[in-house]
Amino acid sequence: MLELYFLYYWNVTRYNLVLSALIMTLSLSFVNGLICFGSFGILGSFLAYRYFHNIQYLFYLNAGISKKRLMLTTTFINILISIITILIIS
């Protein structure tokens, strides 16, 4: 079951990393990229994943994992990573 969470996390986070790297490059600030990664980048990655891979949610649902639980877990991990990284670099 943990493998499915990791698979979903990786698939969604790829979009978030691209969006956050773009924001970081345009603003020339690493902290802005981290803030994007932990906030609205998550929403953008959910929208991109839903657009490109919407049918895969049935795979997770058949395994007994709801879309809401997947999204909440991913959001929690990304926010935690962002906060820890910002605290380390400050």
N, C-alpha and C positions, 0 to 999 in steps of 0.2 A: 504494500500500500504506500509506503514511503517513497518508493520509486516513482509512483504516479504523480505524487506531489512535486518531486524534483523535476520530472519531465515537464509538467505544466509550468512550473516556476521558470525553468530554462527557456521554454518556448515563448513565454510572455516577456521575460526580462530582456531577451534579444532586442525586441522593439524598443524597450525602455532605454537600453544602453545606447542605441543609435540616436534616439531623440535627445537624451541627456548629453551625449557627445557633441551633437549639433549645437545645443544651447551653450555648452561650455566653450565651444570654438567661437561662436558668434559674440558671446559676452566677454571672452578672454578671462574667465574666472572659474576656477575649479570648484569653488563653493557654490556658484550658481548651478553648475552641472549636478552637484550633489543634491541641492534643493530640488531641482527638477526630477532627479531620480527618485526622491522620496515623496514627491507630491503629485503634480499634475502629469508627470511622465508616466506614472502608473496608470492613470486614466487613459492616456493616449495609447499605451501598450495594450490595455484591455480592448479598446476599440479596434485597434489594428488586428489583434488576435481574433476577435469576433468576426471581423470582415473577411480575413483570409482563411480561418480555420474553424468556423462556427460549427460544422458538423462533428468536430472532434469532441465537443462537449458531451455528446451522447456516449462516447467511449468512457469518459469519466463517470457519467451518471450510471452506466451499466456496472461499473466497478463499485458503486455505492458512495460516490463523492459528488456532492452538489456543486453547482457553479458558484454559489455564494461562498461556500467553504473554501474553494480553490482561490477565489479572489481575495477573501479576507486573509488567508494564509500568506499569499504573495504580497499583499499590501503591508502586513505586519513585518515580514522579513525585510522588505525594501526600506521601510521607515527605520527599522532597527539598524540596518547597515548604514544608512545615511547619517543617523544621529551619532553612531559610534565613530564613523570616519571624521565627521566634523569635530567631535570632541578630541580626537587624536591630533588633528592638524592645528587646532587652536592652542 
